[in-house]
């Protein structure tokens, strides 16, 4: 769903996002920053939606808070070359 926040609040997406994986379906929502989801679905609703997405594509993060959250999710790794 491109520009996901532009379609507004969709209760079926919020409720169904956790069940989708059981039907071997994937939901790809595209939004500019996490605050858009927070505004529409609330902080907890946004967390629920994001946790139901097993794959994330992240590109050109412009919000510092979003960058910090993404960095924390990615974690740290040390490699030897």
N, CA, C and O atoms as CSV, one atom per row, in Angstrom:
chain,resi,resn,atom,element,x,y,z
A,1,UNK,N,N,0.854,-1.173,0.000
A,1,UNK,CA,C,0.000,0.000,0.000
A,1,UNK,C,C,0.894,1.228,0.000
A,1,UNK,O,O,1.464,1.580,1.033
A,2,UNK,N,N,1.020,1.870,-1.120
A,2,UNK,CA,C,1.860,3.058,-1.248
A,2,UNK,C,C,1.183,4.249,-0.572
A,2,UNK,O,O,-0.038,4.397,-0.628
A,3,UNK,N,N,1.985,5.084,0.059
A,3,UNK,CA,C,1.470,6.243,0.800
A,3,UNK,C,C,0.348,5.811,1.747
A,3,UNK,O,O,-0.731,6.402,1.772
A,4,UNK,N,N,0.630,4.785,2.508
A,4,UNK,CA,C,-0.326,4.166,3.426
A,4,UNK,C,C,-1.077,5.169,4.304
A,4,UNK,O,O,-2.295,5.042,4.437
A,5,UNK,N,N,-0.414,6.159,4.909
A,5,UNK,CA,C,-1.147,7.103,5.760
A,5,UNK,C,C,-2.217,7.916,5.028
A,5,UNK,O,O,-3.165,8.387,5.656
A,6,UNK,N,N,-2.079,8.084,3.724
A,6,UNK,CA,C,-3.041,8.908,2.987
A,6,UNK,C,C,-4.433,8.283,2.930
A,6,UNK,O,O,-5.413,8.990,2.693
A,7,UNK,N,N,-4.539,6.968,3.143
A,7,UNK,CA,C,-5.863,6.346,3.135
A,7,UNK,C,C,-6.544,6.436,4.492
A,7,UNK,O,O,-7.705,6.052,4.631
A,8,UNK,N,N,-5.827,6.941,5.497
A,8,UNK,CA,C,-6.422,7.133,6.817
A,8,UNK,C,C,-6.516,5.851,7.625
A,8,UNK,O,O,-5.981,4.807,7.254
A,9,UNK,N,N,-7.211,5.970,8.734
A,9,UNK,CA,C,-7.354,4.857,9.672
A,9,UNK,C,C,-8.182,3.737,9.057
A,9,UNK,O,O,-9.283,3.959,8.554
A,10,UNK,N,N,-7.631,2.538,9.109
A,10,UNK,CA,C,-8.341,1.362,8.598
A,10,UNK,C,C,-8.344,0.295,9.691
A,10,UNK,O,O,-7.351,-0.411,9.867
A,11,UNK,N,N,-9.448,0.172,10.423
A,11,UNK,CA,C,-9.494,-0.791,11.531
A,11,UNK,C,C,-9.167,-2.221,11.102
A,11,UNK,O,O,-8.548,-2.967,11.861
A,12,UNK,N,N,-9.573,-2.606,9.904
A,12,UNK,CA,C,-9.329,-3.973,9.445
A,12,UNK,C,C,-7.835,-4.249,9.284
A,12,UNK,O,O,-7.385,-5.370,9.523
A,13,UNK,N,N,-7.069,-3.248,8.884
A,13,UNK,CA,C,-5.614,-3.416,8.754
A,13,UNK,C,C,-4.993,-3.563,10.138
A,13,UNK,O,O,-4.148,-4.431,10.360
A,14,UNK,N,N,-5.418,-2.711,11.065
A,14,UNK,CA,C,-4.876,-2.781,12.429
A,14,UNK,C,C,-5.199,-4.131,13.058
A,14,UNK,O,O,-4.324,-4.770,13.643
A,15,UNK,N,N,-6.435,-4.562,12.942
A,15,UNK,CA,C,-6.859,-5.821,13.549
A,15,UNK,C,C,-6.281,-7.026,12.811
A,15,UNK,O,O,-5.844,-7.988,13.443
A,16,UNK,N,N,-6.277,-6.981,11.497
A,16,UNK,CA,C,-5.880,-8.133,10.708
A,16,UNK,C,C,-4.397,-8.304,10.483
A,16,UNK,O,O,-3.959,-9.368,10.044
A,17,UNK,N,N,-3.607,-7.274,10.775
A,17,UNK,CA,C,-2.170,-7.352,10.472
A,17,UNK,C,C,-1.486,-8.512,11.177
A,17,UNK,O,O,-0.523,-9.068,10.649
A,18,UNK,N,N,-1.954,-8.882,12.339
A,18,UNK,CA,C,-1.363,-9.995,13.067
A,18,UNK,C,C,-1.760,-11.356,12.520
A,18,UNK,O,O,-1.069,-12.345,12.765
A,19,UNK,N,N,-2.857,-11.422,11.789
A,19,UNK,CA,C,-3.361,-12.691,11.257
A,19,UNK,C,C,-2.883,-12.988,9.842
A,19,UNK,O,O,-2.954,-14.129,9.385
A,20,UNK,N,N,-2.407,-11.984,9.166
A,20,UNK,CA,C,-2.046,-12.117,7.754
A,20,UNK,C,C,-1.006,-13.214,7.523
A,20,UNK,O,O,-1.115,-13.986,6.571
A,21,UNK,N,N,-0.009,-13.278,8.387
A,21,UNK,CA,C,1.064,-14.268,8.213
A,21,UNK,C,C,0.525,-15.695,8.231
A,21,UNK,O,O,1.052,-16.566,7.539
A,22,UNK,N,N,-0.514,-15.936,9.010
A,22,UNK,CA,C,-1.102,-17.269,9.081
A,22,UNK,C,C,-1.712,-17.725,7.765
A,22,UNK,O,O,-1.920,-18.920,7.556
A,23,UNK,N,N,-1.994,-16.791,6.890
A,23,UNK,CA,C,-2.550,-17.107,5.582
A,23,UNK,C,C,-1.496,-17.021,4.479
A,23,UNK,O,O,-1.815,-16.998,3.290
A,24,UNK,N,N,-0.228,-16.973,4.908
A,24,UNK,CA,C,0.912,-16.883,3.986
A,24,UNK,C,C,0.833,-15.657,3.082
A,24,UNK,O,O,1.203,-15.709,1.909
A,25,UNK,N,N,0.346,-14.558,3.645
A,25,UNK,CA,C,0.277,-13.290,2.935
A,25,UNK,C,C,1.294,-12.332,3.526
A,25,UNK,O,O,1.688,-12.474,4.683
A,26,UNK,N,N,1.710,-11.378,2.751
A,26,UNK,CA,C,2.634,-10.341,3.213
A,26,UNK,C,C,1.995,-8.986,2.964
A,26,UNK,O,O,1.365,-8.771,1.928
A,27,UNK,N,N,2.154,-8.088,3.898
A,27,UNK,CA,C,1.628,-6.735,3.776
A,27,UNK,C,C,2.809,-5.776,3.715
A,27,UNK,O,O,3.647,-5.755,4.617
A,28,UNK,N,N,2.874,-4.996,2.666
A,28,UNK,CA,C,3.930,-3.999,2.526
A,28,UNK,C,C,3.276,-2.627,2.519
A,28,UNK,O,O,2.591,-2.258,1.565
A,29,UNK,N,N,3.491,-1.886,3.577
A,29,UNK,CA,C,2.951,-0.530,3.665
A,29,UNK,C,C,4.100,0.452,3.504
A,29,UNK,O,O,5.191,0.236,4.031
A,30,UNK,N,N,3.850,1.518,2.783
A,30,UNK,CA,C,4.887,2.510,2.515
A,30,UNK,C,C,4.479,3.820,3.166
A,30,UNK,O,O,3.396,4.347,2.912
A,31,UNK,N,N,5.362,4.335,4.007
A,31,UNK,CA,C,5.101,5.605,4.683
A,31,UNK,C,C,6.414,6.349,4.837
A,31,UNK,O,O,7.488,5.752,4.771
A,32,UNK,N,N,6.325,7.649,5.042
A,32,UNK,CA,C,7.516,8.497,5.083
A,32,UNK,C,C,8.245,8.432,6.425
A,32,UNK,O,O,9.475,8.421,6.465
A,33,UNK,N,N,7.493,8.389,7.516
A,33,UNK,CA,C,8.120,8.305,8.833
A,33,UNK,C,C,7.145,7.704,9.839
A,33,UNK,O,O,5.936,7.671,9.610
A,34,UNK,N,N,7.682,7.239,10.938
A,34,UNK,CA,C,6.887,6.552,11.950
A,34,UNK,C,C,5.847,7.479,12.563
A,34,UNK,O,O,4.777,7.018,12.961
A,35,UNK,N,N,6.131,8.763,12.647
A,35,UNK,CA,C,5.173,9.696,13.247
A,35,UNK,C,C,3.855,9.728,12.474
A,35,UNK,O,O,2.813,10.022,13.059
A,36,UNK,N,N,3.879,9.435,11.181
A,36,UNK,CA,C,2.633,9.352,10.412
A,36,UNK,C,C,1.751,8.220,10.943
A,36,UNK,O,O,0.541,8.389,11.090
A,37,UNK,N,N,2.354,7.084,11.226
A,37,UNK,CA,C,1.590,5.967,11.782
A,37,UNK,C,C,1.111,6.285,13.189
A,37,UNK,O,O,-0.024,5.975,13.551
A,38,UNK,N,N,1.984,6.907,13.987
A,38,UNK,CA,C,1.599,7.281,15.351
A,38,UNK,C,C,0.388,8.205,15.342
A,38,UNK,O,O,-0.510,8.067,16.173
A,39,UNK,N,N,0.365,9.135,14.415
A,39,UNK,CA,C,-0.721,10.109,14.328
A,39,UNK,C,C,-2.057,9.434,14.002
A,39,UNK,O,O,-3.094,9.817,14.545
A,40,UNK,N,N,-2.036,8.448,13.133
A,40,UNK,CA,C,-3.271,7.801,12.689
A,40,UNK,C,C,-3.688,6.648,13.601
A,40,UNK,O,O,-4.865,6.523,13.940
A,41,UNK,N,N,-2.732,5.804,14.002
A,41,UNK,CA,C,-3.043,4.594,14.757
A,41,UNK,C,C,-2.678,4.683,16.235
A,41,UNK,O,O,-2.943,3.748,16.991
A,42,UNK,N,N,-2.081,5.784,16.655
A,42,UNK,CA,C,-1.610,5.894,18.030
A,42,UNK,C,C,-0.285,5.166,18.171
A,42,UNK,O,O,0.080,4.356,17.319
A,43,UNK,N,N,0.431,5.455,19.243
A,43,UNK,CA,C,1.764,4.867,19.432
A,43,UNK,C,C,1.683,3.342,19.503
A,43,UNK,O,O,2.456,2.651,18.840
A,44,UNK,N,N,0.761,2.818,20.295
A,44,UNK,CA,C,0.655,1.361,20.435
A,44,UNK,C,C,0.158,0.708,19.147
A,44,UNK,O,O,0.629,-0.367,18.776
A,45,UNK,N,N,-0.783,1.344,18.472
A,45,UNK,CA,C,-1.277,0.807,17.203
A,45,UNK,C,C,-0.186,0.771,16.147
A,45,UNK,O,O,-0.095,-0.179,15.369
A,46,UNK,N,N,0.642,1.812,16.122
A,46,UNK,CA,C,1.762,1.857,15.175
A,46,UNK,C,C,2.762,0.749,15.479
A,46,UNK,O,O,3.287,0.117,14.563
A,47,UNK,N,N,3.029,0.511,16.765
A,47,UNK,CA,C,3.941,-0.573,17.151
A,47,UNK,C,C,3.389,-1.919,16.692
A,47,UNK,O,O,4.134,-2.768,16.202
A,48,UNK,N,N,2.088,-2.110,16.853
A,48,UNK,CA,C,1.448,-3.356,16.424
A,48,UNK,C,C,1.609,-3.557,14.926
A,48,UNK,O,O,1.972,-4.643,14.473
A,49,UNK,N,N,1.338,-2.510,14.160
A,49,UNK,CA,C,1.480,-2.611,12.705
A,49,UNK,C,C,2.916,-2.918,12.308
A,49,UNK,O,O,3.160,-3.792,11.476
A,50,UNK,N,N,3.865,-2.202,12.898
A,50,UNK,CA,C,5.268,-2.404,12.522
A,50,UNK,C,C,5.773,-3.784,12.926
A,50,UNK,O,O,6.590,-4.370,12.216
A,51,UNK,N,N,5.303,-4.311,14.053
A,51,UNK,CA,C,5.770,-5.631,14.480
A,51,UNK,C,C,5.200,-6.742,13.605
A,51,UNK,O,O,5.742,-7.847,13.579
A,52,UNK,N,N,4.120,-6.465,12.893
A,52,UNK,CA,C,3.512,-7.469,12.015
A,52,UNK,C,C,4.168,-7.519,10.640
A,52,UNK,O,O,3.787,-8.334,9.801
A,53,UNK,N,N,5.141,-6.663,10.407
A,53,UNK,CA,C,5.831,-6.626,9.116
A,53,UNK,C,C,7.190,-7.320,9.245
A,53,UNK,O,O,8.120,-6.746,9.812
A,54,UNK,N,N,7.318,-8.545,8.729
A,54,UNK,CA,C,8.579,-9.267,8.872
A,54,UNK,C,C,9.715,-8.698,8.021
A,54,UNK,O,O,10.885,-8.959,8.303
A,55,UNK,N,N,9.392,-7.945,7.011
A,55,UNK,CA,C,10.402,-7.383,6.117
A,55,UNK,C,C,10.224,-5.876,6.053
A,55,UNK,O,O,9.108,-5.385,5.886
A,56,UNK,N,N,11.309,-5.151,6.184
A,56,UNK,CA,C,11.242,-3.690,6.116
A,56,UNK,C,C,12.254,-3.186,5.104
A,56,UNK,O,O,13.388,-3.660,5.038
A,57,UNK,N,N,11.819,-2.223,4.325
A,57,UNK,CA,C,12.701,-1.545,3.385
A,57,UNK,C,C,12.844,-0.126,3.898
A,57,UNK,O,O,11.859,0.606,3.987
A,58,UNK,N,N,14.055,0.264,4.233
A,58,UNK,CA,C,14.292,1.580,4.828
A,58,UNK,C,C,15.199,2.365,3.898
A,58,UNK,O,O,16.256,1.889,3.483
A,59,UNK,N,N,14.765,3.581,3.578
A,59,UNK,CA,C,15.521,4.388,2.632
A,59,UNK,C,C,15.493,5.842,3.058
A,59,UNK,O,O,14.425,6.388,3.335
A,60,UNK,N,N,16.635,6.463,3.113
A,60,UNK,CA,C,16.779,7.908,3.353
A,60,UNK,C,C,15.937,8.404,4.530
A,60,UNK,O,O,15.010,9.193,4.349
A,61,UNK,N,N,16.264,7.942,5.719
A,61,UNK,CA,C,15.540,8.360,6.924
A,61,UNK,C,C,15.869,9.818,7.226
A,61,UNK,O,O,17.037,10.192,7.331
A,62,UNK,N,N,14.831,10.634,7.364
A,62,UNK,CA,C,15.056,12.067,7.592
A,62,UNK,C,C,14.790,12.493,9.031
A,62,UNK,O,O,15.259,13.549,9.454
A,63,UNK,N,N,14.050,11.694,9.786
A,63,UNK,CA,C,13.740,12.026,11.174
A,63,UNK,C,C,14.776,11.382,12.099
A,63,UNK,O,O,15.041,10.183,12.008
A,64,UNK,N,N,15.356,12.186,12.984
A,64,UNK,CA,C,16.394,11.679,13.878
A,64,UNK,C,C,15.861,10.576,14.793
A,64,UNK,O,O,16.535,9.568,15.001
A,65,UNK,N,N,14.659,10.758,15.338
A,65,UNK,CA,C,14.079,9.731,16.214
A,65,UNK,C,C,13.891,8.408,15.472
A,65,UNK,O,O,14.170,7.340,16.016
A,66,UNK,N,N,13.418,8.487,14.233
A,66,UNK,CA,C,13.246,7.277,13.431
A,66,UNK,C,C,14.588,6.599,13.188
A,66,UNK,O,O,14.694,5.376,13.278
A,67,UNK,N,N,15.607,7.388,12.881
A,67,UNK,CA,C,16.944,6.835,12.627
A,67,UNK,C,C,17.473,6.109,13.866
A,67,UNK,O,O,18.077,5.042,13.753
A,68,UNK,N,N,17.247,6.687,15.038
A,68,UNK,CA,C,17.696,6.048,16.282
A,68,UNK,C,C,16.969,4.725,16.513
A,68,UNK,O,O,17.591,3.724,16.869
A,69,UNK,N,N,15.648,4.721,16.309
A,69,UNK,CA,C,14.868,3.495,16.498
A,69,UNK,C,C,15.311,2.408,15.522
A,69,UNK,O,O,15.437,1.243,15.898
A,70,UNK,N,N,15.543,2.789,14.287
A,70,UNK,CA,C,15.977,1.826,13.273
A,70,UNK,C,C,17.355,1.283,13.617
A,70,UNK,O,O,17.606,0.084,13.491
A,71,UNK,N,N,18.246,2.165,14.050
A,71,UNK,CA,C,19.590,1.745,14.437
A,71,UNK,C,C,19.541,0.747,15.595
A,71,UNK,O,O,20.273,-0.243,15.598
A,72,UNK,N,N,18.678,1.010,16.574
A,72,UNK,CA,C,18.533,0.094,17.707
A,72,UNK,C,C,18.023,-1.268,17.244
A,72,UNK,O,O,18.484,-2.302,17.727
A,73,UNK,N,N,17.080,-1.271,16.315
A,73,UNK,CA,C,16.543,-2.533,15.794
A,73,UNK,C,C,17.604,-3.330,15.039
A,73,UNK,O,O,17.646,-4.557,15.125
A,74,UNK,N,N,18.456,-2.626,14.300
A,74,UNK,CA,C,19.495,-3.302,13.525
A,74,UNK,C,C,20.561,-3.911,14.418
A,74,UNK,O,O,21.103,-4.971,14.103
A,75,UNK,N,N,20.867,-3.252,15.529
A,75,UNK,CA,C,21.854,-3.768,16.458
A,75,UNK,C,C,23.284,-3.518,16.000
A,75,UNK,O,O,23.540,-2.721,15.098
A,76,UNK,N,N,24.200,-4.214,16.643
A,76,UNK,CA,C,25.622,-4.041,16.360
A,76,UNK,C,C,26.240,-5.385,16.017
A,76,UNK,O,O,25.826,-6.425,16.528
A,77,UNK,N,N,27.222,-5.346,15.155
A,77,UNK,CA,C,27.942,-6.563,14.805
A,77,UNK,C,C,29.397,-6.195,14.510
A,77,UNK,O,O,29.680,-5.162,13.904
A,78,UNK,N,N,30.290,-7.039,14.940
A,78,UNK,CA,C,31.706,-6.847,14.651
A,78,UNK,C,C,32.143,-7.977,13.725
A,78,UNK,O,O,31.892,-9.151,13.998
A,79,UNK,N,N,32.787,-7.614,12.649
A,79,UNK,CA,C,33.255,-8.626,11.702
A,79,UNK,C,C,34.755,-8.492,11.503
A,79,UNK,O,O,35.333,-7.424,11.705
A,80,UNK,N,N,35.362,-9.577,11.111
A,80,UNK,CA,C,36.783,-9.558,10.774
A,80,UNK,C,C,36.900,-9.689,9.270
A,80,UNK,O,O,36.199,-10.481,8.640
A,81,UNK,N,N,37.801,-8.896,8.705
A,81,UNK,CA,C,37.985,-9.010,7.257
A,81,UNK,C,C,39.359,-9.532,6.933
A,81,UNK,O,O,39.697,-9.695,5.761
